[in-house]
């Protein structure tokens, strides 16, 4: 994902669901991106400050990026700093109720997966064969063509939001939603949520 695409993703996220981030903690995954102070300033001005959120951790595979972040006083790790538990990231003990959101920049390719105890935001595409499992909400600022399970701990009150819905099934809590390619919502920006005990689709952000 280019820097321009990343900034466009920020703009889309803020215009459609930015209010959900206000006052919350997020984790930002820079992946292998080389990090410079100029990029931090752009992320701050285009996302963190207008969203009103707090970055609890920066995740960077690039050693130089991690070193720079630590020298600037930020919490940074290579891979999120906690193990996978039952298909989702387990940062704290099970009895704790609140977890920071996890922001992933880039495309999830077939065979790749992300799991987290809180909300997940992907600024990029989720390709066929990729999987996302979140105990909270899932937002994809891109094409959703892979498998998503929001509320994987059994919460039927969460939602899935996608800029372009291109997958045949979405799981929310204990329910499975099936989407036909002939659906008027296919390839559209949508929100999926459980209403009347079934997964329902509506234009983003109406539902």
Backbone as a chain_set.jsonl record, in Angstrom:
{"seq": "XXXXXXXXXXXXXXXXXXXXXXXXXXXXXXXXXXXXXXXXXXXXXXXXXXXXXXXXXXXXXXXXXXXXXXXXXXXXXXXXXXXXXXXXXXXXXXXXXXXXXXXXXXXXXXXXXXXXXXXXXXXXXXXXXXXXXXXXXXXXXXXXXXXXXXXXXXXXXXXXXXXXXXXXXXXXXXXXXXXXXXXXXXXXXXXXXXXXXXXXXXXXXXX", "coords": {"N": [[0.841, -1.189, 0.0], [0.594, 2.169, -0.928], [1.78, 5.384, 0.309], [-0.024, 7.381, -0.352], [-2.403, 5.911, -0.78], [-2.77, 4.988, 1.806], [-3.294, 7.372, 3.223], [-5.645, 8.129, 1.94], [-7.24, 6.061, 2.811], [-7.39, 6.679, 5.534], [-8.899, 9.036, 5.356], [-11.341, 8.093, 4.355], [-12.116, 6.359, 6.423], [-12.42, 8.152, 8.577], [-14.477, 9.788, 7.639], [-16.652, 8.127, 7.538], [-16.817, 6.474, 9.818], [-15.505, 7.682, 11.89], [-16.33, 8.731, 14.337], [-16.616, 6.575, 15.997], [-14.114, 6.024, 16.89], [-13.338, 7.969, 18.66], [-11.887, 8.799, 21.704], [-11.021, 6.212, 22.145], [-8.582, 3.519, 22.365], [-6.106, 2.543, 19.991], [-4.22, 0.206, 18.0], [-1.553, 0.445, 15.781], [-0.444, -1.045, 12.884], [2.42, -1.012, 11.118], [3.584, -2.76, 9.425], [6.056, -3.809, 7.171], [6.907, -1.36, 6.488], [9.218, 1.253, 5.935], [10.038, 3.606, 8.34], [9.681, 7.047, 8.976], [10.108, 10.206, 10.653], [8.532, 12.087, 9.314], [6.423, 10.597, 8.274], [5.117, 9.807, 10.599], [4.161, 12.288, 11.444], [2.298, 12.813, 9.413], [0.472, 10.721, 9.826], [-0.386, 11.425, 12.347], [-1.598, 13.984, 11.887], [-3.521, 13.392, 9.961], [-5.032, 11.3, 10.922], [-4.84, 10.369, 13.769], [-5.142, 12.729, 15.426], [-7.561, 14.046, 14.317], [-9.348, 11.922, 14.723], [-9.436, 11.638, 17.435], [-8.398, 9.597, 18.966], [-6.233, 7.323, 20.847], [-3.003, 6.047, 20.413], [-2.062, 3.017, 21.476], [-0.1, 1.214, 20.949], [2.525, 0.761, 18.581], [3.127, -1.281, 15.824], [5.733, -2.718, 14.144], [7.5, -4.308, 11.631], [9.925, -3.654, 10.592], [13.141, -3.177, 11.777], [14.556, -0.75, 12.061], [12.48, 1.096, 12.019], [11.102, 0.419, 14.378], [13.08, 1.0, 16.287], [13.351, 3.769, 15.957], [10.786, 4.642, 16.713], [10.732, 3.853, 19.413], [12.827, 5.411, 20.412], [11.626, 7.843, 20.188], [9.889, 7.735, 22.203], [7.646, 6.103, 22.087], [5.529, 3.192, 22.469], [6.509, 0.249, 21.013], [6.531, -2.707, 19.003], [7.513, -5.84, 17.419], [5.634, -7.69, 16.458], [3.154, -7.345, 17.578], [3.346, -8.331, 20.098], [2.026, -10.199, 21.688], [0.706, -13.525, 22.164], [-1.204, -15.684, 19.909], [-4.456, -16.683, 20.792], [-6.76, -19.172, 20.724], [-7.453, -18.468, 18.083], [-7.604, -15.706, 18.072], [-6.065, -12.571, 18.959], [-4.566, -12.41, 22.162], [-4.169, -10.141, 24.392], [-4.442, -9.4, 27.053], [-5.47, -10.618, 30.297], [-8.216, -12.946, 30.409], [-10.369, -12.032, 31.897], [-10.422, -9.276, 31.668], [-12.183, -6.612, 30.156], [-11.922, -4.607, 28.219], [-10.326, -3.813, 25.192], [-7.789, -2.476, 23.077], [-8.411, -1.106, 19.794], [-7.374, -2.602, 16.669], [-5.409, -1.603, 14.043], [-4.751, -2.236, 10.722], [-2.566, -1.798, 8.071], [-2.629, -2.217, 4.629], [-2.823, -4.986, 2.25], [-4.498, -8.008, 2.953], [-3.517, -11.112, 2.082], [-4.323, -14.255, 0.425], [-4.308, -16.959, 2.67], [-3.216, -15.513, 4.739], [-3.913, -14.27, 8.043], [-5.702, -12.446, 10.577], [-6.215, -11.942, 14.003], [-7.955, -10.7, 16.864], [-8.702, -9.396, 20.134], [-10.315, -7.166, 20.322], [-11.755, -4.498, 18.361], [-11.194, -4.563, 14.791], [-9.616, -2.81, 12.208], [-9.076, -2.683, 8.829], [-7.118, -1.123, 6.555], [-7.149, -1.37, 3.498], [-7.26, -4.174, 1.19], [-9.025, -7.3, 1.634], [-8.204, -10.267, 0.606], [-9.394, -13.181, -1.252], [-9.339, -16.18, 0.606], [-8.01, -15.103, 2.739], [-8.303, -14.394, 6.269], [-10.193, -12.927, 8.929], [-10.638, -12.56, 12.36], [-12.397, -11.236, 14.966], [-13.169, -10.151, 18.261], [-14.632, -7.921, 18.509], [-15.958, -5.278, 16.438], [-15.569, -5.291, 12.818], [-13.957, -3.49, 10.334], [-13.444, -2.82, 6.967], [-11.603, -0.986, 4.886], [-11.693, -1.126, 1.936], [-11.679, -3.799, -0.511], [-13.656, -6.502, 0.454], [-13.107, -9.714, 0.295], [-12.454, -12.003, 1.51], [-12.728, -14.199, 4.407], [-14.636, -13.214, 7.204], [-15.112, -12.913, 10.666], [-16.811, -11.314, 12.894], [-17.284, -10.458, 16.33], [-16.42, -12.897, 17.391], [-16.322, -14.108, 19.821], [-18.875, -14.674, 20.45], [-20.545, -12.477, 20.501], [-23.389, -10.977, 19.422], [-23.956, -8.369, 18.9], [-22.245, -6.788, 17.421], [-20.718, -5.339, 14.42], [-20.058, -5.558, 10.858], [-18.281, -3.713, 8.529], [-17.773, -2.717, 5.213], [-15.993, -1.382, 2.462], [-16.273, -2.343, -0.095], [-18.235, -4.976, -0.752], [-17.478, -8.217, -1.4], [-17.667, -10.906, -0.836], [-18.947, -14.193, -0.19], [-19.937, -14.967, 2.264], [-20.425, -13.93, 5.65], [-19.599, -13.894, 9.038], [-21.171, -13.092, 12.069], [-20.996, -12.869, 15.419], [-22.932, -15.426, 16.644], [-24.142, -16.014, 14.294], [-24.493, -16.7, 10.744], [-24.114, -15.053, 7.726], [-25.224, -15.201, 4.39], [-24.283, -14.115, 1.221], [-25.395, -13.432, -1.957], [-24.005, -13.332, -5.261], [-25.575, -11.942, -7.016], [-26.813, -10.107, -5.491], [-28.011, -6.805, -4.77], [-26.252, -5.477, -3.174], [-23.738, -6.383, -3.668], [-20.373, -5.682, -4.231], [-20.695, -3.144, -3.285], [-20.529, -0.392, -0.885], [-21.085, -1.305, 2.386], [-22.91, -2.061, 5.451], [-23.043, -4.654, 7.781], [-25.123, -6.311, 10.024], [-26.688, -7.873, 12.877], [-30.096, -8.221, 12.847], [-33.38, -8.891, 13.954], [-32.654, -11.504, 14.512], [-31.062, -12.393, 12.404], [-28.425, -12.022, 9.952], [-28.227, -8.933, 8.459], [-27.99, -6.77, 5.62], [-27.067, -3.474, 4.741], [-26.873, -0.277, 3.054], [-23.801, 1.388, 3.565], [-23.445, 4.14, 5.713], [-25.9, 3.191, 6.904], [-27.232, 1.199, 8.488]], "CA": [[0.0, 0.0, 0.0], [1.369, 3.396, -1.003], [1.44, 6.391, 1.314], [-1.243, 8.059, -0.807], [-3.537, 5.024, -0.499], [-2.948, 4.963, 3.252], [-3.939, 8.619, 3.627], [-7.023, 8.06, 1.446], [-7.937, 5.158, 3.721], [-7.69, 7.464, 6.734], [-9.98, 9.979, 5.049], [-12.582, 7.327, 4.259], [-12.462, 5.869, 7.759], [-12.881, 9.267, 9.399], [-15.733, 10.34, 7.128], [-17.759, 7.178, 7.69], [-16.925, 5.881, 11.148], [-14.528, 8.298, 12.78], [-16.884, 8.979, 15.674], [-16.459, 5.358, 16.792], [-12.746, 5.972, 17.393], [-13.105, 9.036, 19.63], [-11.666, 8.383, 23.078], [-10.608, 4.815, 22.218], [-7.198, 3.159, 22.068], [-5.902, 1.742, 18.789], [-2.873, -0.251, 17.693], [-1.298, 0.68, 14.362], [0.54, -1.975, 12.327], [3.109, -0.426, 9.969], [4.124, -3.882, 8.664], [7.49, -3.688, 6.853], [7.131, -0.007, 5.977], [10.293, 2.061, 6.519], [9.36, 4.666, 9.086], [10.387, 8.309, 9.146], [9.297, 11.154, 11.437], [7.559, 12.756, 8.453], [5.254, 9.733, 8.173], [4.415, 9.917, 11.875], [3.448, 13.566, 11.438], [1.13, 12.683, 8.53], [-0.498, 9.858, 10.501], [-0.942, 12.224, 13.445], [-2.45, 15.063, 11.396], [-4.599, 12.896, 9.114], [-5.811, 10.233, 11.531], [-4.906, 10.311, 15.234], [-5.717, 13.958, 15.986], [-8.979, 14.242, 13.992], [-10.169, 10.824, 15.248], [-9.525, 11.757, 18.887], [-8.043, 8.318, 19.579], [-4.892, 7.203, 21.416], [-2.27, 4.874, 19.927], [-1.484, 2.305, 22.62], [1.093, 0.488, 20.514], [2.892, 0.723, 17.171], [3.692, -2.573, 15.451], [6.573, -2.496, 12.967], [8.421, -5.41, 11.349], [11.221, -3.059, 10.279], [13.882, -2.879, 13.002], [14.863, 0.67, 12.126], [11.25, 1.8, 12.372], [10.853, 0.195, 15.809], [14.076, 1.739, 17.069], [13.013, 5.189, 15.892], [9.59, 4.862, 17.523], [11.107, 3.738, 20.826], [13.631, 6.594, 20.747], [10.708, 8.98, 20.28], [9.093, 7.563, 23.414], [6.431, 5.334, 21.841], [5.535, 1.747, 22.682], [6.602, -0.392, 19.703], [6.937, -4.109, 19.012], [7.675, -6.402, 16.083], [4.519, -8.501, 15.976], [1.99, -7.179, 18.438], [3.826, -8.559, 21.447], [1.268, -11.152, 22.472], [0.442, -14.727, 21.376], [-2.559, -15.966, 19.461], [-5.201, -17.584, 21.666], [-8.039, -19.608, 20.164], [-7.762, -17.802, 16.833], [-7.587, -14.25, 18.16], [-4.966, -12.061, 19.769], [-4.904, -12.307, 23.569], [-3.192, -9.226, 24.969], [-4.6, -9.303, 28.493], [-6.162, -11.758, 30.877], [-9.564, -13.099, 29.856], [-11.395, -11.319, 32.65], [-10.451, -7.864, 31.318], [-13.241, -6.439, 29.175], [-11.652, -3.586, 27.219], [-9.11, -4.016, 24.417], [-7.625, -1.448, 22.049], [-8.643, -1.517, 18.415], [-6.174, -2.974, 15.92], [-5.463, -1.026, 12.701], [-3.805, -2.92, 9.833], [-2.405, -1.114, 6.794], [-2.174, -3.084, 3.556], [-3.697, -6.046, 1.773], [-4.391, -9.359, 3.505], [-3.535, -12.035, 0.957], [-4.779, -15.602, 0.719], [-3.46, -17.67, 3.617], [-2.908, -14.648, 5.873], [-5.038, -14.102, 8.961], [-5.565, -11.527, 11.705], [-7.164, -12.146, 15.083], [-7.771, -9.695, 17.915], [-9.747, -9.402, 21.155], [-11.145, -5.971, 20.199], [-12.144, -4.164, 16.991], [-10.151, -4.593, 13.766], [-9.803, -1.963, 11.036], [-8.114, -2.963, 7.765], [-7.074, -0.088, 5.523], [-6.634, -2.163, 2.388], [-8.161, -5.229, 0.749], [-8.963, -8.635, 2.237], [-8.342, -11.129, -0.557], [-9.946, -14.522, -1.074], [-8.428, -17.053, 1.333], [-7.559, -14.42, 3.957], [-9.295, -14.506, 7.338], [-10.18, -11.984, 10.045], [-11.486, -12.936, 13.495], [-12.352, -10.182, 15.981], [-14.235, -10.201, 19.257], [-15.41, -6.706, 18.32], [-16.379, -4.949, 15.082], [-14.572, -5.366, 11.75], [-14.132, -2.502, 9.275], [-12.499, -3.013, 5.866], [-11.598, 0.161, 3.969], [-11.197, -1.749, 0.72], [-12.508, -4.917, -0.96], [-13.77, -7.641, 1.364], [-13.3, -10.913, -0.51], [-12.076, -13.13, 2.347], [-13.641, -14.588, 5.48], [-14.649, -12.332, 8.373], [-15.97, -13.295, 11.791], [-16.873, -10.292, 13.938], [-17.955, -11.008, 17.499], [-16.088, -14.326, 17.395], [-16.537, -14.629, 21.16], [-20.299, -14.914, 20.632], [-21.272, -11.209, 20.616], [-24.242, -10.713, 18.263], [-24.244, -6.943, 18.817], [-21.206, -6.073, 16.685], [-21.026, -5.117, 13.009], [-19.011, -5.615, 9.836], [-18.416, -2.629, 7.561], [-16.836, -2.906, 4.103], [-16.117, -0.403, 1.383], [-16.77, -3.092, -1.248], [-18.573, -6.331, -0.313], [-17.245, -9.169, -2.485], [-17.535, -12.228, -0.235], [-20.22, -14.893, -0.154], [-20.429, -15.199, 3.619], [-19.878, -13.138, 6.75], [-20.058, -14.362, 10.347], [-21.287, -12.107, 13.145], [-21.394, -13.568, 16.628], [-23.351, -16.817, 16.457], [-24.916, -16.103, 13.054], [-23.792, -16.707, 9.464], [-24.841, -14.394, 6.652], [-24.865, -15.626, 3.041], [-24.518, -13.035, 0.259], [-25.372, -13.903, -3.338], [-23.351, -12.402, -6.186], [-26.605, -11.137, -7.682], [-27.368, -9.159, -4.527], [-27.746, -5.398, -5.112], [-25.201, -4.952, -2.308], [-22.443, -6.927, -4.079], [-19.476, -4.657, -4.753], [-21.078, -1.842, -2.744], [-20.148, -0.087, 0.497], [-22.195, -1.831, 3.184], [-22.827, -2.414, 6.861], [-23.739, -5.901, 8.092], [-25.424, -6.374, 11.445], [-27.778, -8.791, 13.174], [-31.414, -7.674, 13.176], [-34.398, -9.951, 13.905], [-31.995, -12.807, 14.642], [-30.36, -12.785, 11.183], [-27.488, -11.026, 9.435], [-28.842, -8.091, 7.447], [-27.068, -5.884, 4.916], [-27.625, -2.163, 4.403], [-25.846, 0.638, 2.546], [-22.947, 1.998, 4.578], [-23.478, 3.621, 7.084], [-27.295, 3.36, 7.328], [-27.72, 0.245, 9.483]], "C": [[0.881, 1.244, 0.0], [0.94, 4.36, 0.097], [0.158, 7.118, 0.937], [-2.481, 7.213, -0.5], [-3.834, 4.964, 0.995], [-3.695, 6.207, 3.723], [-5.386, 8.674, 3.141], [-7.866, 7.141, 2.324], [-8.314, 5.851, 5.016], [-8.9, 8.357, 6.501], [-11.327, 9.267, 4.994], [-13.051, 6.864, 5.628], [-13.039, 6.983, 8.624], [-14.242, 9.782, 8.949], [-16.92, 9.419, 7.382], [-17.924, 6.641, 9.101], [-15.979, 6.474, 12.16], [-15.026, 8.507, 14.192], [-16.729, 7.763, 16.58], [-15.083, 5.278, 17.438], [-12.503, 6.949, 18.532], [-13.006, 8.485, 21.049], [-11.19, 6.953, 23.244], [-9.123, 4.649, 21.933], [-7.147, 2.328, 20.795], [-4.453, 1.278, 18.737], [-2.684, -0.101, 16.199], [-0.163, -0.222, 13.901], [1.136, -1.362, 11.063], [3.676, -1.484, 9.037], [5.619, -3.672, 8.413], [7.851, -2.282, 6.387], [8.283, 0.682, 6.7], [9.66, 3.31, 7.119], [10.256, 5.885, 9.218], [9.5, 9.251, 9.959], [8.236, 11.866, 10.604], [6.275, 11.935, 8.311], [4.436, 9.788, 9.456], [3.589, 11.196, 11.92], [2.189, 13.485, 10.573], [0.052, 11.816, 9.171], [-1.179, 10.624, 11.628], [-1.967, 13.233, 12.924], [-3.672, 14.553, 10.637], [-5.472, 11.829, 9.761], [-5.958, 10.377, 13.041], [-5.6, 11.536, 15.819], [-7.188, 14.144, 15.612], [-9.887, 13.14, 14.534], [-10.356, 10.937, 16.754], [-9.205, 10.468, 19.609], [-6.616, 8.365, 20.118], [-4.238, 5.94, 20.876], [-1.591, 4.208, 21.117], [-0.229, 1.545, 22.235], [1.272, 0.625, 19.003], [3.531, -0.636, 16.906], [4.45, -2.384, 14.143], [7.541, -3.66, 12.798], [9.826, -4.889, 11.067], [11.928, -2.633, 11.564], [14.207, -1.411, 13.163], [13.654, 1.493, 12.522], [10.946, 1.647, 13.856], [11.81, 1.001, 16.665], [13.743, 3.225, 17.103], [11.801, 5.502, 16.761], [9.904, 4.817, 19.01], [11.908, 4.951, 21.265], [12.763, 7.836, 20.888], [9.747, 8.838, 21.459], [7.817, 6.766, 23.243], [6.628, 3.867, 22.184], [5.512, 1.08, 21.308], [7.063, -1.831, 19.853], [6.952, -4.639, 17.59], [6.413, -7.066, 15.56], [3.266, -8.368, 16.818], [2.288, -7.525, 19.878], [2.996, -9.485, 22.294], [0.887, -12.333, 21.589], [-0.994, -14.805, 20.89], [-3.216, -16.949, 20.416], [-6.542, -17.899, 21.022], [-8.44, -18.809, 18.929], [-7.824, -16.297, 16.906], [-6.468, -13.814, 19.092], [-5.414, -11.924, 21.21], [-3.909, -11.433, 24.285], [-3.253, -9.219, 26.482], [-5.299, -10.545, 29.011], [-7.627, -11.761, 30.45], [-10.601, -12.271, 30.601], [-11.445, -9.836, 32.335], [-11.377, -7.663, 30.128], [-12.868, -5.524, 28.02], [-10.318, -3.831, 26.533], [-8.998, -2.913, 23.373], [-7.974, -1.998, 20.681], [-7.321, -1.814, 17.733], [-6.328, -2.469, 14.495], [-4.369, -1.656, 11.854], [-3.77, -2.19, 8.503], [-1.921, -2.103, 5.747], [-3.181, -4.162, 3.225], [-3.427, -7.348, 2.513], [-4.553, -10.332, 2.349], [-4.0, -13.414, 1.397], [-3.804, -16.34, 1.614], [-3.066, -16.843, 4.822], [-4.146, -14.496, 6.754], [-4.682, -13.102, 10.052], [-6.613, -11.911, 12.739], [-6.893, -11.156, 16.2], [-8.959, -9.735, 18.87], [-10.676, -8.201, 21.083], [-11.612, -5.774, 18.77], [-10.94, -4.261, 16.062], [-10.553, -3.661, 12.633], [-8.704, -2.306, 10.04], [-8.214, -1.845, 6.742], [-6.369, -0.718, 4.33], [-7.654, -3.23, 2.039], [-7.973, -6.504, 1.56], [-9.254, -9.623, 1.117], [-8.97, -12.476, -0.212], [-8.908, -15.42, -0.405], [-7.836, -16.423, 2.573], [-8.677, -14.471, 4.992], [-9.091, -13.43, 8.4], [-11.127, -12.508, 11.116], [-11.311, -11.881, 14.577], [-13.467, -10.402, 16.988], [-15.145, -8.979, 19.135], [-15.858, -6.541, 16.878], [-15.233, -5.131, 14.097], [-14.927, -4.336, 10.686], [-13.056, -2.716, 8.229], [-12.637, -1.832, 4.918], [-10.959, -0.317, 2.676], [-12.156, -2.853, 0.316], [-12.491, -6.03, 0.077], [-14.13, -8.87, 0.541], [-12.943, -12.171, 0.275], [-13.126, -13.416, 3.405], [-13.507, -13.646, 6.67], [-15.584, -12.917, 9.423], [-15.841, -12.212, 12.847], [-17.656, -10.868, 15.117], [-17.675, -12.486, 17.667], [-16.181, -14.94, 18.789], [-18.005, -14.892, 21.458], [-21.144, -13.663, 20.751], [-22.066, -10.943, 19.338], [-24.517, -9.226, 18.056], [-23.222, -6.136, 18.047], [-21.593, -5.973, 15.213], [-19.8, -5.344, 12.141], [-19.298, -4.506, 8.838], [-17.374, -2.844, 6.474], [-17.082, -1.859, 3.031], [-16.636, -1.059, 0.108], [-16.982, -4.542, -0.829], [-18.448, -7.292, -1.489], [-16.997, -10.569, -1.933], [-18.91, -12.868, -0.092], [-20.766, -15.151, 1.234], [-19.693, -14.334, 4.628], [-20.461, -13.689, 8.046], [-20.077, -13.193, 11.335], [-21.805, -12.838, 14.373], [-21.704, -15.022, 16.351], [-24.085, -17.038, 15.139], [-24.012, -16.067, 11.821], [-24.675, -16.046, 8.421], [-24.321, -14.845, 5.297], [-25.24, -14.511, 2.066], [-24.372, -13.591, -1.151], [-24.707, -12.861, -4.232], [-24.348, -11.496, -6.906], [-27.257, -10.122, -6.744], [-27.067, -7.727, -4.963], [-26.638, -4.785, -4.265], [-23.811, -5.438, -2.72], [-21.601, -5.827, -4.719], [-19.769, -3.26, -4.244], [-20.514, -1.645, -1.343], [-21.326, -0.434, 1.396], [-21.85, -1.925, 4.667], [-23.621, -3.697, 7.059], [-23.901, -6.008, 9.597], [-26.583, -7.343, 11.662], [-29.021, -8.007, 13.589], [-32.428, -8.804, 13.029], [-33.765, -11.331, 13.796], [-31.346, -13.304, 13.351], [-29.457, -11.657, 10.723], [-28.164, -10.255, 8.31], [-27.815, -7.113, 6.894], [-27.779, -4.581, 4.588], [-26.515, -1.297, 3.831], [-25.081, 1.268, 3.7], [-23.235, 3.495, 4.594], [-24.9, 3.616, 7.659], [-27.711, 2.451, 8.474], [-27.111, 0.497, 10.848]], "O": [[1.795, 1.369, 0.814], [-0.102, 4.19, 0.729], [-0.656, 7.436, 1.804], [-3.488, 7.733, -0.018], [-4.992, 4.899, 1.406], [-4.622, 6.111, 4.527], [-6.256, 9.198, 3.836], [-9.047, 7.399, 2.557], [-9.408, 5.65, 5.543], [-9.807, 8.429, 7.33], [-12.326, 9.764, 5.514], [-14.234, 6.962, 5.957], [-14.032, 6.781, 9.322], [-15.067, 10.17, 9.776], [-18.063, 9.874, 7.434], [-19.045, 6.38, 9.538], [-15.677, 5.849, 13.177], [-14.246, 8.467, 15.142], [-16.711, 7.903, 17.802], [-14.894, 4.555, 18.417], [-11.554, 6.775, 19.297], [-13.907, 7.8, 21.533], [-10.973, 6.509, 24.372], [-8.488, 5.52, 21.339], [-8.03, 1.508, 20.543], [-3.573, 1.88, 19.352], [-3.561, -0.481, 15.423], [0.939, -0.178, 14.446], [0.444, -1.209, 10.057], [4.195, -1.153, 7.971], [6.366, -3.387, 9.349], [8.973, -2.042, 5.941], [8.327, 0.697, 7.93], [8.85, 3.982, 6.48], [11.44, 5.77, 9.532], [8.277, 9.11, 9.953], [7.17, 12.211, 11.113], [5.18, 12.492, 8.236], [3.206, 9.813, 9.412], [2.448, 11.186, 12.381], [1.141, 14.015, 10.942], [-1.137, 12.124, 9.079], [-2.384, 10.496, 11.843], [-3.074, 13.327, 13.454], [-4.729, 15.185, 10.654], [-6.527, 11.482, 9.23], [-7.075, 10.495, 13.544], [-6.532, 11.407, 16.612], [-8.006, 14.379, 16.501], [-11.069, 13.383, 14.78], [-11.319, 10.398, 17.301], [-9.67, 10.247, 20.727], [-5.882, 9.324, 19.878], [-4.853, 4.873, 20.88], [-0.659, 4.763, 21.698], [0.614, 1.26, 23.085], [0.301, 0.607, 18.246], [4.378, -1.089, 17.676], [3.876, -1.942, 13.147], [8.312, -3.968, 13.706], [10.808, -5.602, 11.279], [11.4, -1.838, 12.342], [14.144, -0.876, 14.27], [13.772, 2.467, 13.265], [10.577, 2.614, 14.521], [11.405, 1.614, 17.652], [13.84, 3.866, 18.149], [11.786, 6.51, 17.467], [9.408, 5.639, 19.781], [11.7, 5.47, 22.362], [13.111, 8.767, 21.613], [8.901, 9.701, 21.69], [6.981, 6.743, 24.146], [7.751, 3.362, 22.189], [4.595, 1.318, 20.522], [7.881, -2.144, 20.718], [6.469, -3.984, 16.666], [6.137, -7.02, 14.361], [2.394, -9.234, 16.753], [1.585, -7.082, 20.786], [3.216, -9.571, 23.502], [0.755, -12.166, 20.376], [-1.878, -14.102, 21.379], [-2.6, -17.94, 20.808], [-7.361, -17.007, 20.802], [-9.617, -18.504, 18.738], [-8.077, -15.653, 15.888], [-5.985, -14.596, 19.911], [-6.492, -11.396, 21.482], [-2.885, -11.933, 24.751], [-2.225, -9.049, 27.139], [-5.674, -11.424, 28.234], [-8.204, -10.711, 30.165], [-11.6, -11.851, 30.016], [-12.42, -9.177, 32.695], [-11.36, -8.46, 29.19], [-13.439, -5.648, 26.937], [-9.3, -4.032, 27.195], [-10.012, -2.463, 22.839], [-7.853, -3.197, 20.429], [-6.271, -1.338, 18.164], [-7.269, -2.855, 13.802], [-3.194, -1.618, 12.222], [-4.807, -1.982, 7.874], [-0.903, -2.764, 5.951], [-4.249, -4.249, 3.832], [-2.275, -7.748, 2.684], [-5.604, -10.374, 1.71], [-4.066, -13.706, 2.591], [-2.601, -16.347, 1.35], [-2.626, -17.395, 5.831], [-5.277, -14.581, 6.277], [-3.515, -12.933, 10.404], [-7.765, -12.174, 12.394], [-5.742, -10.807, 16.46], [-10.077, -10.063, 18.474], [-11.729, -8.207, 21.721], [-11.841, -6.741, 18.043], [-9.802, -4.067, 16.489], [-11.684, -3.71, 12.151], [-7.522, -2.229, 10.375], [-9.265, -1.641, 6.135], [-5.152, -0.611, 4.178], [-8.782, -3.202, 2.531], [-6.898, -6.755, 2.104], [-10.407, -9.8, 0.722], [-9.064, -12.859, 0.954], [-7.741, -15.425, -0.795], [-7.222, -17.116, 3.384], [-9.853, -14.577, 4.642], [-7.96, -13.07, 8.728], [-12.271, -12.857, 10.828], [-10.198, -11.657, 15.054], [-14.577, -10.79, 16.623], [-16.285, -8.997, 19.598], [-16.109, -7.522, 16.177], [-14.065, -5.126, 14.487], [-16.054, -4.306, 10.193], [-11.873, -2.785, 8.565], [-13.648, -1.687, 4.231], [-9.825, 0.042, 2.361], [-13.312, -2.86, 0.739], [-11.424, -6.45, 0.526], [-15.279, -9.058, 0.14], [-13.106, -13.283, -0.227], [-14.26, -12.946, 3.321], [-12.397, -13.319, 7.091], [-16.692, -13.357, 9.118], [-14.875, -12.193, 13.609], [-18.575, -11.665, 14.931], [-18.564, -13.253, 18.038], [-16.124, -16.162, 18.929], [-18.357, -15.282, 22.572], [-22.331, -13.749, 21.065], [-21.477, -10.707, 18.283], [-25.238, -8.859, 17.129], [-23.314, -4.909, 18.017], [-22.65, -6.453, 14.804], [-18.664, -5.326, 12.616], [-20.423, -4.371, 8.356], [-16.214, -3.124, 6.777], [-18.221, -1.499, 2.734], [-17.345, -0.43, -0.678], [-16.015, -5.262, -0.578], [-19.207, -7.206, -2.454], [-16.21, -11.331, -2.494], [-19.911, -12.179, 0.101], [-21.933, -15.514, 1.38], [-18.506, -14.046, 4.482], [-21.665, -13.924, 8.144], [-19.128, -12.415, 11.42], [-22.918, -13.364, 14.369], [-20.846, -15.769, 15.879], [-24.596, -18.131, 14.892], [-22.925, -15.49, 11.842], [-25.834, -16.421, 8.245], [-23.11, -14.871, 5.075], [-26.369, -14.02, 2.078], [-23.335, -14.157, -1.495], [-24.828, -11.659, -3.994], [-23.992, -10.406, -7.353], [-28.144, -9.371, -7.15], [-25.98, -7.457, -5.475], [-26.136, -3.707, -4.582], [-22.81, -4.963, -2.185], [-22.053, -5.131, -5.628], [-19.17, -2.291, -4.71], [-20.078, -2.597, -0.695], [-22.432, 0.072, 1.204], [-20.689, -1.875, 5.073], [-24.741, -3.82, 6.564], [-22.947, -5.823, 10.352], [-27.363, -7.604, 10.746], [-28.998, -7.237, 14.549], [-32.347, -9.59, 12.086], [-34.263, -12.208, 13.09], [-31.102, -14.501, 13.207], [-29.68, -10.491, 11.049], [-28.619, -10.843, 7.329], [-26.897, -6.685, 7.594], [-28.949, -4.58, 4.204], [-25.339, -1.548, 4.092], [-25.679, 1.639, 4.71], [-23.264, 4.088, 3.516], [-25.082, 4.008, 8.812], [-28.465, 2.876, 9.35], [-27.417, -0.219, 11.802]]}, "num_chains": 1, "name": "protein.A"}
